[in-house]
């Protein structure tokens, strides 16, 4: 897969699987709505601050993010760090009409936060092969990218 093909896979995915380690050392996976991306390396996920995965990520930010397309049998697993942001800029960017059912106090709800996942490497596969993504490859590809809603870009 080329880097552009990997980006296309990420953009057309509505959800990703977030892997992390909890406070008891157990591996966990959460399915997350993830459509805001900057290239291959930066991904934004809105979530509840009080959720167990956020509490775990605040203590140990090591995580992975897995995007896949079951129909084409291709996927990419990105490895990196997850940070929790309560920055209004991030929260406004990800806010959608109807989100008040999850965050009754609106954008400023203290239970509304954004996971900022930053990849430092990855591994991808498709029917025709698999390979690793290095930090340098991700940085180089992302240097000309901006933060955008990849799903709405591909589903207009």
Steps between C-alpha positions, in 0.01 A plus 500: 500500500618849427478771765214658304313168501549474876368854538198407288430201726517725808280766340225262398489338844233631731630310801832376628600264780701662778732266688645592840608354834284559807615564859506124568733431207222345289484565128177672392336600173231762446321570175513876446349746255809640328470718189732797567853440374819679407661269250599164640628613837245710689144393582235666719231309691222658706417314820377520859768619741356271768530186286734226616714513185565874548596443862739223392650710218565787742723264699656316205469663159649210304234393254425371153232593250376243248312591181364228273282433199349152521376509141842564347690308771742781581600663826753718673601488866665818626710501817557810707379723781155616601459826687179638647411854393232725645607777264193683372645515147506119481159467662339748260655326202351163594163627630197382303134589523344252741813458716316668786332165570846377606625832640195686642703811587616539140853557380610615845372184672776378731423145388582584137859459388699407192760227466789622286673190365845552347654207314872434505490182290260251348439184306263451210378208299292421197449191287812592300740546790588659830767736629597735779460877516788686659493824692688671216247379241208625710667838564591545134149415379333719763718806437266629229174386664246699700252383759175408325192282521611224267170312509293796381764565235458151356118472548366819344 
